[in-house]
Amino acid sequence: MGIVRRPGVEPMTSPTHSYSAIVPGTTDSRAPNSARRAPQSARRALSRIKWLYVIARNSTFVYKGRAVDVKQAGRELDVRYVLEGSLRKAGNRVRVTAQLIEAEGGTHVWAERYDRPIGDIFDLQDELTLNVIGTIEPSLRHAEIERAKRKRPENLDAYDLYLRAQPFAQVAMPGDAGKALALLDRALALEPDYAAAHASAAWCYEQRYMRGGLREEDKAAGLHHARAAIEAGDDDAATLATAGFCIGLIAHDYTTAMEVIDRGLTLAASSALGLSFGSAILGHAGEADRAIDYAERALHYGPLDMTYLSYSGLALARYVAGNFTESAAAGSRAAQANPRFSYPQVVQAAALMQASRTGEAQAVAGRVLEIEPSFTVNEFVRAHTGRAEIWDPMGDAPRRIGLPL
């Protein structure tokens, strides 16, 4: 089963997309018809990933009822990834197994098993849809980044350049943001309307602005790329989430930011990126309960390598709610997931100080200065002061620790 290729784009050569196929698996004839629609749920969910093309369903009918050689299927269908599975019935229960395989090498990208009572089939379809967006999409993206790293520099297209930029962008610090921007500038030179590249560039400029000196040129560039991303990618959840987040933090326009982020979540309700960025914006806006809800849902759906964003949002949300012990714990989890990201460690230090754990707060503050030697309390507060009642007290705690003013 699968996708319709974009007119004028040859298979496997799209500058901004990758290709996948869903092949018919083994289906127990005793399974109810509603259960047999699980592959259709997977197809619809995969089709929501805008950088992924799922080839047309009838292209894979030839594999129905026989064992699939994934490498051969990949060559015959001209796709990078194959999603296959099986459906079995035992008594009043059904079991769906699914696995996503990189066709050329035969390596597994993702696998899952679902066991449900027959009466819960519709819940299973919903869960499968959410898992495809929340779990398969990040796994696919990671596999694509690794593939791009292996390509020769002279063979890189806009999509490859975008992928190569992501590990630098995801550090979330100004120095690595500059490395990412060098690649993203090349991608946008090849594809000026590449929405995902604009969104990633906006995030990089946000990092440079917020943690790199509050330079007006970084602020202007970040907002420019965020708006370009929204204009070119209004049907892509990750693009909208990233662009909305940047508008919220750079311009302190939390209303517009959440409108854009929530628009993306209507396209992909389990997008861990959208939920994490939404949590951060809601925390900045002082909406602690909603921020906690978004962060916890992000942690439920999100891949391990991006939990630092979810825990960063949760650290701020718990701080705003006045639960300093849990705020410090979330900040610590964010630091474990991304030790080079200074922001959640500042929140952690402030929360520890508020909880009268001065020695621990001073130790965390020391790590902040190792990561960000130019850090000053006044610049940190000025960067984040959309709500003075949140950020002025948070600035007071690091001052008492002894961080540079």
C-alpha positions as CSV (number, residue, x, y, z in Angstrom):
1,M,0.0,0.0,0.0
2,G,1.4,3.5,-0.2
3,I,1.7,7.0,-1.7
4,V,1.2,9.0,-4.8
5,R,4.4,10.6,-6.1
6,R,4.5,14.3,-6.7
7,P,4.1,15.1,-10.4
8,G,7.4,15.9,-12.0
9,V,9.5,14.3,-9.3
10,E,11.2,11.0,-10.1
11,P,11.3,8.3,-7.4
12,M,14.1,8.6,-4.8
13,T,15.3,12.0,-6.3
14,S,13.0,14.5,-4.5
15,P,15.1,17.3,-3.0
16,T,13.0,17.5,0.1
17,H,11.4,14.1,0.6
18,S,12.0,10.4,1.2
19,Y,10.0,7.4,-0.1
20,S,8.4,4.5,1.8
21,A,6.0,1.6,1.0
22,I,3.5,-0.3,3.2
23,V,3.4,-3.9,2.0
24,P,0.5,-6.3,2.6
25,G,1.3,-8.5,5.6
26,T,-0.1,-11.8,6.8
27,T,-3.7,-11.5,7.9
28,D,-5.7,-14.1,9.9
29,S,-8.9,-14.7,8.0
30,R,-10.7,-15.1,11.3
31,A,-9.9,-11.5,12.3
32,P,-12.8,-9.0,12.1
33,N,-13.0,-6.6,9.2
34,S,-12.4,-3.6,11.5
35,A,-9.1,-5.1,12.6
36,R,-8.0,-5.6,9.0
37,R,-8.2,-1.9,8.5
38,A,-5.2,-1.3,10.8
39,P,-2.9,-1.0,7.7
40,Q,-5.1,1.8,6.4
41,S,-4.7,3.6,9.7
42,A,-0.9,3.3,9.3
43,R,-1.2,4.6,5.7
44,R,-3.2,7.6,6.7
45,A,-0.8,8.4,9.6
46,L,2.3,8.0,7.4
47,S,0.8,10.2,4.8
48,R,0.6,13.1,7.3
49,I,4.4,13.1,7.5
50,K,4.9,15.8,4.8
51,W,8.5,15.0,4.0
52,L,7.7,11.3,3.4
53,Y,6.0,9.9,0.3
54,V,4.1,6.7,0.8
55,I,3.8,4.9,-2.6
56,A,0.3,4.0,-4.0
57,R,-1.5,1.1,-2.4
58,N,-2.0,-0.9,-5.6
59,S,1.8,-0.8,-6.2
60,T,2.3,-3.3,-3.4
61,F,-0.5,-5.8,-4.2
62,V,2.0,-8.0,-5.9
63,Y,3.4,-8.9,-2.5
64,K,0.1,-9.9,-1.0
65,G,0.0,-13.5,0.4
66,R,3.7,-14.2,0.0
67,A,6.8,-13.7,2.1
68,V,8.5,-10.4,1.4
69,D,12.2,-10.0,0.7
70,V,12.5,-6.4,1.9
71,K,15.7,-5.6,0.0
72,Q,14.1,-6.9,-3.2
73,A,10.9,-5.0,-2.5
74,G,12.8,-1.9,-1.9
75,R,14.6,-2.2,-5.3
76,E,11.4,-3.1,-7.2
77,L,9.3,-0.3,-5.6
78,D,12.2,2.1,-5.6
79,V,11.7,3.1,-1.9
80,R,14.0,3.5,1.1
81,Y,11.8,2.1,3.7
82,V,9.2,-0.7,4.0
83,L,6.6,-1.1,6.6
84,E,5.3,-4.6,7.0
85,G,3.3,-6.5,9.6
86,S,0.9,-9.2,10.5
87,L,-2.5,-9.7,12.1
88,R,-3.5,-12.7,14.2
89,K,-6.6,-13.7,16.1
90,A,-6.6,-15.9,19.2
91,G,-9.9,-16.3,21.0
92,N,-11.4,-12.9,21.7
93,R,-8.1,-11.1,21.1
94,V,-6.1,-9.8,18.1
95,R,-2.4,-9.2,17.8
96,V,-0.9,-6.7,15.3
97,T,2.8,-6.7,14.8
98,A,4.5,-4.0,12.7
99,Q,8.1,-3.3,11.7
100,L,9.7,-0.5,9.7
101,I,12.8,-1.6,7.8
102,E,15.4,0.3,5.8
103,A,15.3,-1.5,2.5
104,E,18.8,-1.2,1.2
105,G,20.5,-2.6,4.3
106,G,17.6,-4.5,5.8
107,T,18.1,-2.8,9.2
108,H,15.1,-2.3,11.5
109,V,14.2,1.3,12.2
110,W,11.1,0.6,14.4
111,A,9.1,-2.4,15.6
112,E,6.0,-2.7,17.8
113,R,3.4,-5.3,18.9
114,Y,-0.2,-4.5,19.9
115,D,-2.4,-7.0,21.7
116,R,-6.0,-6.0,22.2
117,P,-9.5,-7.5,22.9
118,I,-11.5,-7.6,19.7
119,G,-13.9,-5.0,21.2
120,D,-11.0,-2.5,21.4
121,I,-10.1,-2.5,17.7
122,F,-11.1,1.1,17.1
123,D,-8.9,2.1,20.1
124,L,-6.1,0.1,18.5
125,Q,-6.5,2.0,15.2
126,D,-6.3,5.3,17.1
127,E,-3.2,4.1,19.0
128,L,-1.5,2.9,15.8
129,T,-2.1,6.3,14.2
130,L,-0.7,8.2,17.2
131,N,2.3,5.9,17.4
132,V,3.1,6.3,13.7
133,I,3.3,10.1,14.1
134,G,4.8,10.1,17.6
135,T,7.3,7.3,17.3
136,I,7.9,6.2,13.7
137,E,8.4,9.8,12.4
138,P,11.3,10.6,14.7
139,S,12.8,7.1,14.1
140,L,12.6,7.7,10.3
141,R,14.1,11.1,10.6
142,H,17.0,9.7,12.6
143,A,17.6,7.0,10.0
144,E,17.5,9.7,7.3
145,I,20.1,11.8,9.2
146,E,22.4,8.9,9.4
147,R,21.9,8.2,5.7
148,A,22.7,11.8,4.8
149,K,25.9,11.6,6.9
150,R,27.2,8.8,4.6
151,K,26.7,10.7,1.4
152,R,29.6,12.3,-0.4
153,P,29.6,16.1,0.0
154,E,29.4,16.7,-3.7
155,N,26.2,14.7,-3.9
156,L,24.2,16.5,-1.3
157,D,20.8,17.9,-2.2
158,A,18.7,20.4,-0.2
159,Y,17.1,17.6,1.8
160,D,20.5,16.0,2.7
161,L,21.8,19.4,3.7
162,Y,18.8,20.0,5.9
163,L,19.2,16.5,7.5
164,R,23.0,17.1,8.2
165,A,22.1,20.4,10.0
166,Q,19.7,18.7,12.5
167,P,22.3,17.3,14.9
168,F,23.8,20.7,15.3
169,A,20.4,22.5,15.6
170,Q,19.3,20.0,18.3
171,V,22.2,20.9,20.6
172,A,20.2,24.1,21.1
173,M,23.3,26.3,21.7
174,P,24.6,29.2,19.7
175,G,27.9,27.7,18.6
176,D,26.4,24.6,17.1
177,A,23.5,26.7,15.7
178,G,26.1,28.5,13.5
179,K,27.3,25.2,12.1
180,A,23.7,24.2,11.3
181,L,23.0,27.6,9.6
182,A,25.9,27.1,7.2
183,L,24.2,23.9,6.0
184,L,20.7,25.4,6.0
185,D,21.8,28.4,4.0
186,R,23.0,26.0,1.3
187,A,19.8,24.1,1.4
188,L,17.7,27.2,1.0
189,A,19.9,28.4,-1.8
190,L,18.9,25.2,-3.7
191,E,15.2,25.3,-2.5
192,P,14.2,28.8,-1.4
193,D,10.7,27.7,-0.3
194,Y,11.8,24.7,1.7
195,A,9.6,25.2,4.8
196,A,11.4,22.7,7.1
197,A,14.7,24.4,6.4
198,H,13.2,27.8,7.1
199,A,11.8,26.5,10.4
200,S,15.2,24.9,11.4
201,A,17.0,28.2,10.5
202,A,14.5,30.1,12.7
203,W,15.3,27.8,15.6
204,C,19.0,28.3,15.1
205,Y,18.6,32.1,15.1
206,E,16.4,31.8,18.3
207,Q,19.3,30.0,20.0
208,R,21.8,32.7,18.9
209,Y,19.5,35.5,20.0
210,M,18.4,34.0,23.4
211,R,21.8,32.6,24.4
212,G,24.2,34.5,22.2
213,G,23.9,38.2,23.1
214,L,20.4,39.3,22.1
215,R,21.6,40.7,18.8
216,E,18.9,42.4,16.8
217,E,20.1,40.9,13.5
218,D,19.5,37.4,15.0
219,K,16.1,38.4,16.2
220,A,15.1,39.8,12.8
221,A,16.5,36.7,11.0
222,G,14.7,34.3,13.3
223,L,11.3,36.0,12.8
224,H,11.9,36.2,9.1
225,H,12.6,32.5,8.8
226,A,9.7,31.6,11.2
227,R,7.2,33.5,9.1
228,A,8.6,32.0,5.8
229,A,8.2,28.6,7.3
230,I,4.6,29.1,8.2
231,E,3.8,30.5,4.8
232,A,5.5,27.6,2.9
233,G,4.7,24.8,5.3
234,D,1.2,25.3,6.8
235,D,0.4,21.6,6.4
236,D,3.4,20.3,8.3
237,A,3.2,19.8,12.0
238,A,6.9,19.9,12.8
239,T,7.4,23.1,10.8
240,L,4.5,24.8,12.4
241,A,5.6,23.8,15.9
242,T,9.2,25.1,15.4
243,A,8.1,28.3,13.8
244,G,5.5,29.0,16.4
245,F,8.0,28.3,19.2
246,C,10.5,30.8,17.7
247,I,7.9,33.5,17.4
248,G,6.9,32.9,21.0
249,L,10.4,33.2,22.5
250,I,11.9,35.8,20.2
251,A,8.9,38.2,20.1
252,H,7.2,37.1,23.4
253,D,4.0,36.7,21.3
254,Y,2.7,33.7,23.1
255,T,-0.8,33.9,21.6
256,T,0.3,33.7,18.0
257,A,2.9,31.1,19.0
258,M,0.2,28.8,20.5
259,E,-2.2,29.4,17.6
260,V,0.5,28.1,15.2
261,I,1.7,25.2,17.4
262,D,-1.9,24.0,18.0
263,R,-2.6,24.3,14.3
264,G,0.2,21.8,13.8
265,L,-1.1,19.5,16.6
266,T,-4.5,19.3,14.7
267,L,-2.4,17.7,11.9
268,A,-0.4,15.4,14.3
269,A,-1.8,15.2,17.8
270,S,1.0,13.0,19.1
271,S,3.9,15.2,17.7
272,A,6.4,15.2,20.6
273,L,8.1,18.2,19.0
274,G,4.8,20.2,18.9
275,L,3.9,19.2,22.4
276,S,7.3,20.0,23.8
277,F,7.5,23.4,22.2
278,G,3.9,24.1,23.2
279,S,4.8,23.3,26.8
280,A,7.7,25.8,26.7
281,I,5.5,28.6,25.3
282,L,2.6,27.9,27.8
283,G,5.2,27.9,30.7
284,H,6.5,31.3,29.5
285,A,2.9,32.5,29.3
286,G,2.3,31.4,32.9
287,E,-0.2,28.7,32.1
288,A,1.3,26.0,34.3
289,D,-1.4,23.4,34.2
290,R,-1.6,23.3,30.4
291,A,2.2,23.4,30.1
292,I,2.5,20.3,32.4
293,D,-0.2,18.5,30.3
294,Y,1.7,19.2,27.0
295,A,5.0,18.2,28.5
296,E,3.7,14.9,29.9
297,R,2.1,14.0,26.6
298,A,5.3,14.8,24.8
299,L,7.2,12.4,27.1
300,H,4.6,9.7,26.5
301,Y,5.0,9.9,22.7
302,G,8.5,11.3,22.2
303,P,11.8,9.6,21.2
304,L,14.5,9.4,23.8
305,D,16.9,11.6,22.0
306,M,14.4,14.6,22.2
307,T,13.2,14.3,25.8
308,Y,15.4,17.2,26.8
309,L,12.9,19.5,25.1
310,S,10.0,17.9,27.0
311,Y,11.8,17.9,30.3
312,S,12.8,21.5,29.7
313,G,9.2,22.5,29.3
314,L,8.2,20.5,32.3
315,A,10.9,22.1,34.5
316,L,9.6,25.6,33.7
317,A,5.9,24.5,34.1
318,R,6.6,23.0,37.5
319,Y,8.5,26.1,38.5
320,V,5.7,28.4,37.5
321,A,3.3,26.1,39.5
322,G,5.5,26.6,42.6
323,N,6.6,23.0,42.8
324,F,10.3,23.6,43.0
325,T,11.4,20.1,43.9
326,E,9.7,18.6,40.8
327,S,11.0,21.5,38.7
328,A,14.6,20.7,39.7
329,A,14.0,17.0,39.0
330,A,12.8,17.8,35.5
331,G,15.7,20.2,34.9
332,S,18.1,17.4,35.9
333,R,16.4,15.0,33.5
334,A,16.7,17.6,30.7
335,A,20.4,18.0,31.5
336,Q,21.0,14.2,31.4
337,A,19.4,14.1,28.0
338,N,21.3,17.1,26.6
339,P,24.2,18.1,28.9
340,R,25.2,20.9,26.6
341,F,21.9,22.8,26.8
342,S,22.2,25.5,29.5
343,Y,18.7,26.8,29.8
344,P,17.1,23.9,31.8
345,Q,20.1,23.9,34.1
346,V,19.5,27.6,34.9
347,V,15.9,26.7,35.7
348,Q,17.1,23.8,37.8
349,A,19.5,25.9,39.7
350,A,16.8,28.5,40.4
351,A,14.4,25.8,41.6
352,L,17.0,24.3,43.9
353,M,17.6,27.7,45.4
354,Q,13.9,28.2,45.9
355,A,13.8,24.8,47.6
356,S,16.6,25.9,50.0
357,R,19.1,23.4,48.5
358,T,21.8,25.9,48.1
359,G,24.8,23.6,47.8
360,E,23.1,21.7,44.9
361,A,22.1,24.9,43.3
362,Q,25.7,26.2,43.4
363,A,26.9,23.0,41.8
364,V,24.4,23.3,38.9
365,A,25.3,27.0,38.5
366,G,28.9,26.0,38.1
367,R,28.0,23.7,35.2
368,V,26.0,26.5,33.6
369,L,29.1,28.6,33.4
370,E,31.1,25.7,32.0
371,I,28.5,25.3,29.2
372,E,27.9,29.0,28.6
373,P,30.9,31.0,29.9
374,S,29.3,34.3,28.8
375,F,26.1,33.7,30.8
376,T,24.8,36.6,32.9
377,V,21.7,36.7,35.0
378,N,20.5,40.1,33.6
379,E,20.7,38.9,30.0
380,F,18.9,35.7,30.8
381,V,16.1,37.5,32.4
382,R,15.9,40.1,29.6
383,A,15.8,37.4,27.0
384,H,12.8,35.6,28.7
385,T,10.9,38.5,30.2
386,G,7.5,38.0,28.6
387,R,6.0,37.7,32.0
388,A,8.0,39.7,34.6
389,E,6.2,38.0,37.5
390,I,7.8,34.7,36.4
391,W,11.3,35.8,35.3
392,D,12.2,38.4,37.8
393,P,11.9,36.0,40.7
394,M,13.7,33.3,38.6
395,G,16.5,35.8,38.0
396,D,16.7,36.6,41.7
397,A,17.5,33.0,42.6
398,P,20.6,32.8,40.4
399,R,21.8,36.2,41.7
400,R,21.7,34.8,45.2
401,I,23.6,31.7,44.0
402,G,26.3,34.1,42.8
403,L,26.1,33.7,39.0
404,P,27.5,36.8,37.1
405,L,25.1,39.7,36.8
